[in-house]
Amino acid sequence: MNFENNLAFAQAQDQADVLKDFRHQFLFPNREGKDFIYLCGNSLGLQPKVANEVLQKQLSNWANLAVEGWFEGDKPWMYYHKELKDLMAPLVGAFPAEVCPMNTLTVNLHLLMVSFYQPKGKRFKIMMEGGAFPSDQYAIESQVRFHGFNPANAIIEVFPRSGEDTLRTEDILSKIDEHGEEIALILFGGINYYTGQWYDMEKITQAGHAVGAMVGWDLAHAAGNVPVKLHDWGVDFACWCSYKYQNSGPGGIAGIFVHEKHFQNQDLNRFAGWWGYQENKRFKMEKGFIPEAGADGWQVSCTQVIPMALYHASLEIFKEAGFLAPLRIKSINLTGYLEYIINEINKILNLQQFKIITPAKPEERGAQLSIIAAHKGKEIFDGLVAEHILGDWREPDVIRLSPIPLYNSFEDIYLTGQALLKVCKKVL
């Protein structure tokens, strides 16, 4: 697409956008009677307007049915998660049996590592991206210590080359080959939270399997953002939160994926609980754990009905939009337009004020651009907020802006550029 830095161009793109009406299904933060332009869906998605209705429906079920709600009502709680499975699966390229809504992301990461991090002999190391989200780092370090190893020599971190901001796929593959016989597990984020880089998940998964390692992915910044094919790529396991791109609300229920090739593997350890026990025998309260088939067998505790209801409401919007195929097309164009606008501002200022550290190739990024300001970055970010532009700031020096195809417009991007230019002229 050939972009133009003017309002007429942006409005023309919005008029032609087949997804333009979906923004009216969301609530935007408002201050002093004016809505914010919200570019922070990579941190917390907006609230669907239907969320309050869905929440009230479940509160009403609780009030009117009480304990009978588990097996009565239009959607008994006992089986409610199955409706979500059918909607979750297309977002991550899986079969419904391979996914399950449960817990929160890092809890699920621990549960899955119990199964898929099985160090033996010299194969005891975990490979991960350097600069991963801290919760992943803490989880991996604690799992390594739990097995009696020292993180200093049991964790292999892969960092960008000197002077570069993102990882080269060939460097990741080379590191896998170099340490192949030592690696028990490769665990990366699908998209790095800081740089916005989308890793080549298929190639990394194949390379990991070629050296005999398990491969898992934290899809916190990928699920609902970019098209992934977990089943076809042979990924062993994955987990994700749902409150970013999938708009399930703060602390919303998370999801897991376990490839069907592992369903019959009796050698996999798991931390079991009664909700992972065979569904048709669960209430017989019998001794001896027999897992429910598929990803459901990794459940531990009771279904979280109210968080699931909110997640379900958002997933229905994805279904109405046609899931990720049409959203991805718009996302590539929106993010490309934001990139263009930022580069235009540099030209207008006659200054290389903004450096985008997110990869320029669409196939290497999702909806997020991570931007470093050469001068007064935090002051510029605060100035954007004062102008009703809401992105987020990540220490030490990155402004993250994430145009979401479900509710952002080309006019949003143009106006963000105008506000950014205004702030720069004020503070620089």
C-alpha positions as CSV (number, residue, x, y, z in Angstrom):
1,M,0.0,0.0,0.0
2,N,1.2,3.5,-0.8
3,F,0.7,5.7,2.2
4,E,0.0,9.4,2.5
5,N,0.4,11.7,5.5
6,N,-3.0,13.4,5.3
7,L,-6.4,13.1,6.9
8,A,-8.2,12.5,3.6
9,F,-6.1,9.4,2.9
10,A,-6.7,8.0,6.4
11,Q,-10.4,8.6,6.2
12,A,-10.6,7.0,2.7
13,Q,-8.9,3.9,4.0
14,D,-11.4,3.8,6.9
15,Q,-14.3,4.1,4.6
16,A,-13.1,1.1,2.6
17,D,-12.4,-1.0,5.6
18,V,-14.7,-4.0,5.9
19,L,-13.9,-4.3,9.6
20,K,-14.6,-0.6,10.4
21,D,-17.8,-1.2,12.4
22,F,-16.1,-3.5,14.9
23,R,-14.7,-0.6,16.8
24,H,-18.2,0.3,17.9
25,Q,-18.4,-2.9,19.9
26,F,-15.7,-1.6,22.3
27,L,-15.6,1.0,25.1
28,F,-12.8,3.5,24.8
29,P,-11.2,5.3,27.9
30,N,-12.5,8.8,28.2
31,R,-11.2,11.9,30.0
32,E,-12.8,15.3,30.1
33,G,-15.5,14.1,27.7
34,K,-13.0,13.0,25.0
35,D,-12.1,9.5,24.0
36,F,-8.5,8.4,24.0
37,I,-6.9,7.0,20.9
38,Y,-6.0,3.6,22.3
39,L,-2.8,2.1,21.1
40,C,-2.2,-0.2,24.1
41,G,-4.0,-3.4,23.2
42,N,-0.7,-5.2,23.5
43,S,-0.9,-4.6,27.2
44,L,-4.6,-4.7,28.0
45,G,-7.4,-4.9,25.4
46,L,-10.4,-2.7,25.4
47,Q,-13.7,-3.9,27.1
48,P,-16.3,-5.2,24.7
49,K,-19.6,-3.4,25.2
50,V,-21.3,-6.8,25.6
51,A,-19.0,-7.7,28.6
52,N,-21.3,-6.1,31.2
53,E,-24.3,-8.0,29.9
54,V,-22.4,-11.3,29.9
55,L,-21.2,-10.7,33.4
56,Q,-24.7,-9.8,34.7
57,K,-26.0,-13.0,33.1
58,Q,-23.6,-15.2,35.0
59,L,-24.3,-13.3,38.2
60,S,-28.0,-13.9,37.6
61,N,-27.3,-17.6,37.1
62,W,-25.4,-17.7,40.3
63,A,-28.2,-15.9,42.1
64,N,-31.0,-18.0,40.7
65,L,-29.4,-21.4,40.3
66,A,-26.7,-21.4,42.9
67,V,-25.0,-24.8,43.0
68,E,-27.4,-26.2,40.4
69,G,-25.8,-23.9,37.8
70,W,-23.1,-26.5,37.4
71,F,-25.6,-28.8,35.6
72,E,-28.6,-26.6,34.8
73,G,-29.4,-23.5,32.9
74,D,-28.8,-22.7,29.2
75,K,-25.1,-23.2,29.5
76,P,-24.2,-25.4,32.5
77,W,-20.9,-24.4,34.1
78,M,-19.6,-28.0,34.1
79,Y,-19.3,-28.0,30.3
80,Y,-19.0,-24.3,29.6
81,H,-15.3,-24.4,28.7
82,K,-16.1,-26.6,25.7
83,E,-17.7,-23.7,23.9
84,L,-14.6,-21.6,24.3
85,K,-12.4,-24.4,22.9
86,D,-14.1,-24.3,19.6
87,L,-13.4,-20.5,19.4
88,M,-9.9,-20.6,20.8
89,A,-8.6,-23.3,18.4
90,P,-8.8,-21.2,15.2
91,L,-6.8,-18.4,16.8
92,V,-3.8,-20.6,17.4
93,G,-4.1,-23.1,14.6
94,A,-5.2,-26.1,16.7
95,F,-7.8,-28.7,17.1
96,P,-10.4,-28.0,19.9
97,A,-9.1,-31.0,21.8
98,E,-5.6,-29.5,21.9
99,V,-6.7,-26.3,23.7
100,C,-8.2,-25.5,27.0
101,P,-9.1,-22.2,28.9
102,M,-7.6,-22.4,32.4
103,N,-5.7,-20.5,35.1
104,T,-3.4,-17.6,34.2
105,L,-0.4,-17.6,31.9
106,T,2.6,-18.2,34.3
107,V,0.6,-20.8,36.3
108,N,0.0,-22.7,33.0
109,L,3.7,-22.2,32.1
110,H,4.7,-24.0,35.3
111,L,2.1,-26.8,34.8
112,L,3.3,-27.4,31.2
113,M,7.0,-27.4,32.2
114,V,6.3,-30.1,34.7
115,S,5.3,-32.2,31.7
116,F,7.7,-31.1,29.0
117,Y,10.9,-30.1,30.9
118,Q,12.3,-33.5,31.7
119,P,16.0,-33.2,32.1
120,K,18.0,-36.4,31.8
121,G,21.8,-36.9,31.9
122,K,23.6,-34.2,29.9
123,R,20.3,-33.1,28.3
124,F,19.2,-30.7,31.0
125,K,19.3,-27.2,29.6
126,I,16.6,-24.8,28.6
127,M,17.1,-22.4,25.7
128,M,15.2,-19.1,25.7
129,E,15.4,-15.7,24.1
130,G,17.6,-13.2,26.0
131,G,15.4,-10.3,27.3
132,A,12.3,-12.5,27.6
133,F,9.4,-11.1,29.7
134,P,10.5,-11.3,33.4
135,S,7.8,-13.7,34.4
136,D,9.1,-16.3,31.9
137,Q,12.6,-15.8,33.2
138,Y,11.5,-16.3,36.8
139,A,9.4,-19.4,35.9
140,I,12.3,-21.0,34.0
141,E,14.9,-20.2,36.7
142,S,12.6,-21.7,39.4
143,Q,11.9,-24.8,37.3
144,V,15.7,-25.3,36.8
145,R,16.4,-24.9,40.5
146,F,13.5,-27.3,41.3
147,H,15.3,-30.0,39.3
148,G,18.5,-29.3,41.2
149,F,20.4,-27.3,38.5
150,N,22.0,-23.9,38.6
151,P,20.4,-21.4,36.2
152,A,23.8,-20.0,35.4
153,N,24.8,-23.2,33.5
154,A,21.3,-24.7,32.8
155,I,19.8,-21.8,30.9
156,I,21.0,-20.8,27.4
157,E,20.0,-17.3,26.5
158,V,20.2,-16.2,22.9
159,F,20.9,-12.5,22.4
160,P,21.0,-10.2,19.4
161,R,24.3,-9.4,17.8
162,S,26.2,-6.4,19.1
163,G,24.6,-3.3,17.8
164,E,21.4,-5.0,16.7
165,D,18.1,-4.9,18.5
166,T,16.5,-8.2,17.4
167,L,17.5,-11.8,16.9
168,R,18.5,-13.3,13.6
169,T,16.8,-16.6,12.9
170,E,20.1,-18.1,11.7
171,D,21.7,-17.2,15.0
172,I,18.9,-19.0,16.9
173,L,19.2,-22.1,14.7
174,S,23.0,-22.0,15.0
175,K,22.7,-21.9,18.8
176,I,20.3,-24.8,18.8
177,D,22.7,-26.8,16.6
178,E,25.7,-25.9,18.8
179,H,24.0,-27.1,22.1
180,G,21.7,-29.7,20.6
181,E,22.7,-32.6,22.8
182,E,22.4,-30.5,26.0
183,I,18.9,-29.0,25.3
184,A,15.9,-30.6,27.0
185,L,13.5,-27.7,26.2
186,I,13.4,-24.7,23.9
187,L,11.0,-22.1,25.3
188,F,10.6,-18.7,23.5
189,G,8.0,-16.1,23.4
190,G,6.2,-16.1,20.0
191,I,6.6,-12.3,19.9
192,N,9.1,-10.6,22.1
193,Y,7.2,-8.2,24.4
194,Y,9.9,-5.5,24.3
195,T,10.9,-5.4,20.6
196,G,7.8,-6.7,19.0
197,Q,9.8,-9.3,17.0
198,W,7.8,-12.3,15.8
199,Y,10.1,-15.3,15.8
200,D,10.1,-17.9,13.0
201,M,8.2,-20.3,15.1
202,E,8.1,-23.1,12.5
203,K,11.8,-23.1,11.8
204,I,12.7,-22.9,15.5
205,T,10.3,-25.8,16.3
206,Q,11.7,-27.9,13.5
207,A,15.3,-27.2,14.6
208,G,14.5,-28.1,18.2
209,H,12.9,-31.4,17.3
210,A,15.8,-32.2,15.0
211,V,18.2,-32.2,18.0
212,G,15.8,-34.1,20.3
213,A,14.4,-31.2,22.4
214,M,10.9,-30.4,23.3
215,V,9.7,-27.0,22.0
216,G,7.1,-24.7,23.7
217,W,6.0,-21.2,23.2
218,D,4.6,-18.3,25.3
219,L,2.1,-16.7,23.0
220,A,1.2,-13.8,25.3
221,H,1.9,-11.3,22.5
222,A,1.1,-13.6,19.6
223,A,-2.3,-15.2,20.3
224,G,-5.0,-13.1,18.7
225,N,-2.4,-10.9,17.1
226,V,-0.7,-13.0,14.4
227,P,-1.6,-16.3,12.6
228,V,0.1,-19.3,14.2
229,K,-0.3,-22.9,13.3
230,L,0.6,-24.8,16.4
231,H,-0.7,-28.1,15.3
232,D,0.8,-28.1,11.8
233,W,4.1,-26.8,13.0
234,G,4.3,-29.7,15.5
235,V,4.7,-27.4,18.6
236,D,4.7,-29.5,21.7
237,F,3.0,-27.0,24.0
238,A,2.1,-23.4,24.2
239,C,0.3,-21.0,26.6
240,W,-1.1,-17.5,26.4
241,C,-3.0,-14.9,28.3
242,S,-6.2,-13.5,26.9
243,Y,-6.4,-10.0,28.2
244,K,-4.2,-8.4,25.6
245,Y,-5.2,-8.9,22.0
246,Q,-8.1,-11.1,22.9
247,N,-9.8,-8.5,25.2
248,S,-11.0,-10.8,28.0
249,G,-10.4,-8.2,30.8
250,P,-7.6,-7.6,33.4
251,G,-6.3,-10.9,34.8
252,G,-8.6,-12.8,32.4
253,I,-8.4,-16.6,32.0
254,A,-5.5,-17.9,30.0
255,G,-5.2,-20.8,27.5
256,I,-3.0,-23.8,26.9
257,F,-2.2,-25.9,23.9
258,V,-0.9,-29.5,24.0
259,H,-0.3,-31.2,20.7
260,E,-2.4,-34.3,20.2
261,K,0.8,-36.4,19.6
262,H,1.3,-36.3,23.4
263,F,-2.2,-37.3,24.4
264,Q,-1.3,-41.0,24.9
265,N,2.1,-40.4,26.4
266,Q,2.0,-42.0,29.8
267,D,5.6,-40.8,30.6
268,L,4.6,-37.2,30.9
269,N,4.5,-35.9,34.5
270,R,1.8,-33.5,35.5
271,F,0.6,-31.7,38.6
272,A,-2.9,-33.2,38.8
273,G,-6.1,-31.9,40.2
274,W,-9.7,-33.1,40.1
275,W,-10.8,-30.9,37.2
276,G,-8.3,-32.7,35.0
277,Y,-9.8,-36.1,36.0
278,Q,-12.0,-38.0,33.5
279,E,-15.1,-35.9,33.2
280,N,-17.6,-38.8,33.2
281,K,-16.1,-40.1,36.5
282,R,-15.1,-36.9,38.1
283,F,-17.9,-36.8,40.7
284,K,-17.5,-40.4,41.7
285,M,-14.5,-39.1,43.8
286,E,-12.5,-42.2,43.2
287,K,-8.8,-42.7,44.1
288,G,-6.2,-42.7,41.4
289,F,-5.9,-40.0,38.8
290,I,-7.1,-40.7,35.3
291,P,-6.7,-37.7,33.0
292,E,-9.4,-36.4,30.8
293,A,-8.5,-36.8,27.1
294,G,-6.7,-34.0,25.4
295,A,-5.6,-30.6,26.8
296,D,-8.4,-30.8,29.3
297,G,-6.4,-33.3,31.3
298,W,-4.0,-30.6,32.4
299,Q,-6.8,-28.7,34.3
300,V,-6.3,-28.6,38.0
301,S,-9.1,-26.7,39.7
302,C,-12.7,-25.8,39.0
303,T,-13.6,-23.9,35.9
304,Q,-13.4,-20.1,36.3
305,V,-16.9,-19.3,35.1
306,I,-17.0,-15.6,35.2
307,P,-13.6,-15.0,33.6
308,M,-14.5,-17.6,31.0
309,A,-17.8,-15.8,30.2
310,L,-15.9,-12.5,29.5
311,Y,-13.4,-14.4,27.3
312,H,-16.2,-16.1,25.5
313,A,-17.8,-12.7,24.7
314,S,-14.6,-11.5,23.1
315,L,-14.0,-14.7,21.2
316,E,-17.4,-14.3,19.6
317,I,-16.3,-11.0,18.2
318,F,-13.3,-12.7,16.6
319,K,-15.7,-15.3,15.1
320,E,-17.9,-12.5,13.7
321,A,-14.8,-10.9,12.2
322,G,-13.8,-14.1,10.5
323,F,-11.0,-14.9,13.0
324,L,-7.5,-13.8,12.1
325,A,-7.3,-13.9,8.3
326,P,-9.1,-10.5,7.6
327,L,-7.8,-9.0,10.8
328,R,-4.2,-9.8,9.8
329,I,-4.6,-8.0,6.5
330,K,-5.8,-4.9,8.2
331,S,-3.2,-5.2,10.9
332,I,-0.3,-5.3,8.4
333,N,-1.7,-2.1,6.8
334,L,-2.4,-0.3,10.1
335,T,1.1,-1.1,11.5
336,G,2.7,-0.2,8.2
337,Y,0.9,3.2,8.2
338,L,2.1,3.9,11.7
339,E,5.7,3.0,10.7
340,Y,5.3,5.4,7.7
341,I,3.9,8.2,9.9
342,I,6.8,7.9,12.4
343,N,9.4,8.1,9.6
344,E,7.6,11.1,8.1
345,I,7.9,12.9,11.5
346,N,11.6,12.3,11.4
347,K,11.8,13.9,8.0
348,I,9.7,16.9,9.1
349,L,11.8,17.4,12.2
350,N,15.0,16.9,10.1
351,L,16.2,14.7,12.9
352,Q,16.5,11.0,13.5
353,Q,14.4,11.4,16.6
354,F,12.6,8.1,16.5
355,K,14.2,4.7,15.9
356,I,11.8,1.7,15.4
357,I,13.4,-1.4,16.8
358,T,10.6,-3.7,15.7
359,P,11.5,-5.6,12.4
360,A,10.3,-3.8,9.3
361,K,9.2,-7.0,7.5
362,P,5.5,-7.7,8.2
363,E,6.2,-11.5,8.6
364,E,8.5,-10.6,11.5
365,R,6.1,-8.5,13.5
366,G,2.6,-8.2,14.7
367,A,0.6,-5.1,15.6
368,Q,3.2,-3.6,17.9
369,L,5.9,-1.0,17.0
370,S,8.6,-0.4,19.7
371,I,10.1,3.0,19.3
372,I,13.2,4.6,20.9
373,A,13.3,8.4,21.1
374,A,16.7,9.9,20.8
375,H,15.8,12.7,23.1
376,K,13.3,13.1,26.0
377,G,11.5,9.8,25.4
378,K,9.5,9.7,28.6
379,E,8.6,13.4,28.3
380,I,7.3,12.7,24.8
381,F,5.3,9.7,26.0
382,D,3.7,11.8,28.8
383,G,3.0,14.4,26.2
384,L,1.1,11.9,24.1
385,V,-1.0,10.9,27.0
386,A,-1.8,14.5,27.6
387,E,-3.0,14.6,24.0
388,H,-5.3,11.7,24.6
389,I,-3.0,9.1,22.9
390,L,-2.6,6.0,25.1
391,G,0.3,3.7,24.4
392,D,2.7,2.4,27.0
393,W,6.2,3.0,28.2
394,R,8.7,0.2,28.9
395,E,11.9,0.7,30.8
396,P,14.4,1.8,30.0
397,D,13.6,3.7,26.9
398,V,10.9,2.2,24.7
399,I,7.5,3.6,23.7
400,R,5.2,0.8,22.5
401,L,2.3,1.6,20.2
402,S,0.0,-1.1,19.0
403,P,-2.8,-0.4,16.5
404,I,-5.4,-3.2,17.0
405,P,-7.4,-4.0,13.8
406,L,-10.6,-4.8,15.8
407,Y,-10.9,-1.2,17.1
408,N,-8.3,1.1,15.7
409,S,-8.6,3.1,12.5
410,F,-6.3,4.8,10.0
411,E,-7.5,8.1,11.3
412,D,-6.3,7.1,14.7
413,I,-2.9,6.6,13.3
414,Y,-2.9,9.9,11.4
415,L,-4.0,11.8,14.5
416,T,-1.4,10.1,16.6
417,G,1.2,11.3,14.2
418,Q,-0.1,14.9,14.4
419,A,-0.1,14.7,18.2
420,L,3.4,13.2,18.2
421,L,4.7,16.0,16.0
422,K,3.0,18.6,18.2
423,V,4.6,17.2,21.4
424,C,8.1,17.0,19.7
425,K,7.9,20.6,18.6
426,K,7.0,21.5,22.2
427,V,9.7,19.5,24.1
428,L,12.6,19.3,21.7
